């Protein structure tokens, strides 16, 4: 059953990853202004956050399977419409719709993962979910080499990939999980408890969304071919899959703030190198891209782990959900700001912007180190890799750091159904 769920998620992530880069490159060929490209990419995350808020309501109304099928179909349909109506404002609306639809599908998929997880397995399941998401997202970039972005074929491929995510679930016997219920910790309380965790999660959203949404546009603007654009994005995204776990393990042995600060400083240096030193040479650009992607990939997970060092285990799920919300808000801001900077100052300034963002986390972490003592290593929570490319707050239930005292581990909170109704809201017979 785990293989079935992860295969469906992999198809969905591949469609999402390909569409993100494809839209940026195609918009560049169509002559869209850089600020408009950034705004289109930001719209996805606005829709995604909205989808995480509305998704549980749809599940309560029509059930998990129907919600998944409806949202996957909506995402597939909106993808094809991008190729039919090539206009910045239409794309903005369609991108927001896609974000909301994919949020719904990921929420349902994560609810099913929660339902099959146990105390012993949920950490392993979350790690597999993270690895599958990162590898699928990185591998999706290679699909850019299969056809010209100006053509219709790649949009059709995105639609096929998203539609394919329905097949594993449709042909398998899978029980419905409990109704989705997302618990969140108040953002004010979260910041008071872990200022670095909250600030870092927001800035990680700014950096990663701007990079994933505009990185392909940046390489295209430098005059590289479509194959080289795909290679750069693949190498950069897979860097996160390679580097995340070693950095996380290091943060379990040292003051996590110092590891976060060092990682962000190194990421800032890699960003500045891309902007000023290696842009006209492909091989050095790939090396710098791998380093930048690898170093920025763990920032969000480091912030979540740091926040958990100061949060009671009973609040771990709510805190993780709120941190992901902050990430989503930052992700809605990053591409628009990055696109505007590219349009006003040139494509190289995108990585200057990303470098400044990483440096701000570095500076904030250093300041926080002067405000209170570090948590002793023996008392630190364990680092858990998180793929923020697709996860919704429902995935927080898989975090092994969550408190299990309330009931069976891995089971999300159950909201009782109305008397006489099944989980799809239909009358029992």
N, C-alpha and C positions, 0 to 999 in steps of 0.2 A: 504493500500500500504506500509506503514511503517513496518508493521508486516512481509510482504513478503520480503522486503529488508533485515530486520534484521535477519530473519530466514535463508536466504541464506548466510549472513555474518557469522552467528553462525556456520553453517556447515563448512564453509571454515576455520574459526579460529580453530575449533576442529580438523580438519584434519592437519592443520599447527602445532598446539600444540602437538598432538600425534606424528607426524613425528619427530619433533625436539628431544623429549626425546627418542623415539624409536631408532633413528639412533645412539644416544650416547651410549645407553645400548647395542644395537646389536654390535656396533663397539668394545665395551669392551669385549664382548664374543668372537668376532672374533680375538682378540689380536692386534687390531690396536694400534699403539703408541699414547700416549696422545696428542702429538703435531699434529698428523695427524687428530685425532678426532676434535681438536680445529680448525684446518685449514678447515675441512669439514663444520663445523658449521659457520665459518667466511664466507665461500663461499656463503652461503645463502644470507647474507646481502650485499655482493658485487653484487650478482645478483639482489637483491631487489632494491638497489640504481640505478643500470642500468635500471631496469624495470620502475622505476618512471621517468627516463629521456626519455625512448623510448616509453612508453605507450601512451602519447598524439599523437604521430605520427601514431601509429596503429589505434587509434580511428578515426583520420582524414581520414585515408585510407579506412577503412572498416566499421566503425560505432561501437557503443557501444556494441550492442548485439553480433555481430560476434567477436569482440575483447574479450569479456568476455568468450564466448563459446570456442574460440581457446585457450586462456590462461588457462582456467580451465581444458580443455582436456590435455594440455601439462603438467600441474602440476600433474594431475592424472596419466598420462602415465609415467612420470619420477619417481613417487613414486613406481610403480610396478617394474620398472627397477632396483631399489635399491636391491630388493630381488632376481633378476635374475643375476645380475653382482655384486658380493660381492668383491669389490676391493677399496682401499682407493682413488686412483686417479680417478676411474670411479665415485665414490660417490661424490668426490669434484666437478666434472663437472655437475653431475646430481643435486647436491644441489644448484649450481649457477643457473641452468636452472629453478629449482623449485622456487627460490627466485624471478627471473625475471617474471615468469608466475604469481605467487601470487601477485606481485606488480601490474600487469596489472588488475587482477580481483578486487583487493581492490580499485584501482583508479576508475574503472567503477562503482563499488558499491557506492563509496562515491560521485561520480558525480550524481547518481540517488538520493541519500539522499539530496544533495544540491538542486536538482531540485524541491523536494517536500517541502523543508523547507521555512518558512516565517520568518519575523522579530521576531514574537512572539514565534515561535516554534524551531528555530534552536539551541538555547542553550539546550533545552530539548532533541532534537534529538541527539546532540553531547554527552550529558550525557548518554542517552540510548545506543548509539553506544559504548561508553566506557565501560559501565556496561556489556553489552552483550559480548563484546570482552574478558573482564577479566574473566567473569564467564565461558564462553565457553572454553577459554584457560586452566583455572584451571580444569574444569570438564574433559577435554580431557585426562588428566594424568591418570584418573581412568581406561581408556581403556587399559592401560598397563597390567592390571590384568586379561584381558580376554583370553590371550594366551601367550605362551612363545615367547620372543623376537627373539629367534633363528628360529622360524617358519615363514611361509609365511603369516599367517592369518592377523597379525596386519598391514602389508603393504597393504594387500587387503582392510582392514577396512579404512585406510587412503585414499586410492583411492576412496572408496565408499563415504566417507564423502565429499571429494572435488567434486566428481561428483554430489552428492545430492544438492550441492549449486546451480546447474543449474536449478533444478526442480521448485522452487518457481518463478523464473523469467520467465521460459519458458511457464508456464501455466497461467500467469497473463497478463492483459492488462496494459502495462506501456509505457508511452511516452518516447521517447529519450530525454535526457537532452541536453543542449548546448554542443558544442565541448569542450573538456577538454583543459584548458590553465592554466599552473602552473606559478604563479608569485613568484619570489624569490628576497630577499634582498641580496645585496652583502655581502659576509662573512666578509670582512674587515670592512665595515660600521656597520654590525651587532655587531662585537666585540667592535668597538669603542663606540657604543651606549650602549651596555650591556655586558661587559666582563664576568660577572658571568653567565648570561644567555647562552652565547656561550660556555664557558668552561664547565658549568654544563651539558648542553645538550650533548656535546661530551662524557664526562665522564659517564653520565647516560647510554649512548649507550654501552660503554665499560663494565660497571657493569652488566646491565640487560642481554645483549646478552651472556656474559660469564656465568652468572648464569643459564639462561634458557637453554643454549646449553650444559653446563657441569655439572649442579647440579645433574642430574640423574647419570652421570658417577661417580661423587664424592661419592654419597651414595652407589652405586654399589661397588666401590673400597673399601669401609669400610666393605663389607661383608654382607650387608643387602639383603633381598630377593626382588624379583621383585615387590611384593605387597607393601613392605615398601618403595621402591623407588618411586612408584606411589603416595603413601600417602604423603610422604615428599614434592614432587613437587606440589601436589594439595593444600596442606595446605599453602605452601609458596606463591603460585601464588594467591590464594584466599585472602591471607593477604592483597595484594595490593587493592583488591576490597573493603575490609572492612575499611582500614586505610586511603585511599587516600582522601576521602571527609572530615573527621574531621581535618586532617592536613591542607588541603586546606583552610577550614573555619578559622582555627587559623591564617593562613598567611594573611588573609584579615583584621585581627584585629591588628597584630603586624608588626614590620619591617620584610618584607618577607625574607631578607637576614639572619636574626637571626633564623627564623624558618627553613630555608634551612640548615643553619649551624648545628643547634641542631639535625635535622632529620638525616643528614649525619653522625654526631658524634655517634648518637645512633645506626645507621646502621653499622658503623665500629665496635662498641662494640659487636653487635650481630654476626657479621662475625667472629671476633676473638674468641667469645665464641664457635661457631660451630667448629672452627679450633682446639681449644686447650682444651675445657672443656666438651663438651657434645657429641662428635662424637661416643662414645661407648655406649650411652644410648638413646634408641629410643624416649621416651616421651620427655625428655629435648631437644633432637634434633628437634622434631616437633615444640616445643614452640619457640626455637631459629629461626627455619626456618620461622615460621609464622611472627615473629618480623622482621627478615631480609627482607622477601618479602614485608611485609607491609610498612616498612620504606623506602625501595629503590623504590617501585612502584611510589610514588608521586614525586620523585626528578625531573624527566623530566618536569612534569606539573608545578612544582614550578618554574623551570627555565624559562619556557614559560611565566608564569604569571609575573615574575620579569622583563623579557625583555619588556613585554607590559607596564610596569609602566613607561618606558622611551621612548617608541616608539609611534609616532603619529598613530592614529587609521587608517589612510589611508595606513599605511605601515604594519598593523598587519598581514594581510594574507601573504605578502611576507616574513616577519620576521618569522612567524610560519613555513613556507615552508623551509626556510633556517635552522632553528633550527632542523627541522626533518631530513634535509640532514646531519647536523653535528651529530645528533644521529645515523644515518645510517653509517656514516664513523667510529664513535666509535664502533658501533656494529660489523663492519667488522674487527676491530682490537682486540676486547676483547676476543673472544673465542680462537683465535690463541695464543695470549700471555698467557691466562690462561691455555690452554692445554699444552703449552711448559713448563710452570712453574710446572704443575702437573707431567709431564714426568721427569723433571730434579730433582725436590725436593720432590715429593710425593703428594698424593691427598689432604692432609690437607692444603697444601700451596695455593690451589685455593682460600680458604676463607681468607687467609692472604693477597693475592693479591687484592681480592675484598674489604677487610677492608682498605687497603692502598689507593685504589681508592676513597672510600667514605671519608676517612680522608683528601684526597687532595682537595675535594670539600669543606669540612669543613674549611680547612686552607685558601683556596682562598676566601671563603665568608667572613671570619674574616678580611682578608686583604682589601677586597673591602669596608668593613664597615668603614675602616679608610681613604678611599680615597674620599668619598663624602657622604653628608647627605642623610638620608633615605627620600623617598617620603612620604609626610604626608598620614596618613591612609585614609583620605577622598578623596585623589586624586589617590589612588592605583586602578589599574584595578581589576576586580573580578577574583578570582581563577576559572579555568575551568578544570575539570578532563579530562585527555587525556590518552588513551590506546595506548602506543607506540608499543605494540606487533604486531599490524597489520596496523596502520594508514599510509597513504601516504600524501604527501603535498596537495592533493585535499581536504582532510578533513579540512584543514585550513579555507576553505570557510564557514564551519559551525560555526566557532568561533564567538560567539555573540559580542566579542570585536572589530570585524572588522568594518570599516567604511561603512555605508550604503548609503552615499550621492550620489554615482554614479548611483544607480538604485535599483531595487527590492532586498531586503535582501535575502541572501541564494542562489541567482543565480550566478553561476560562470561566469567569463568573457566569452563572446561569440566571437569566431573567425568566421568571415563570410565564408560561403562555397563558392566554386567556382560557378560562374553563371551556371545555368542549371544542377547542381548536387545536389543530396540529401545528408543527413548527412553520408551516407555510401559511398559516392563518386561515386554513380551510376547515370546514366542519368535519369532525371525525364521523366515520360511518361504521 
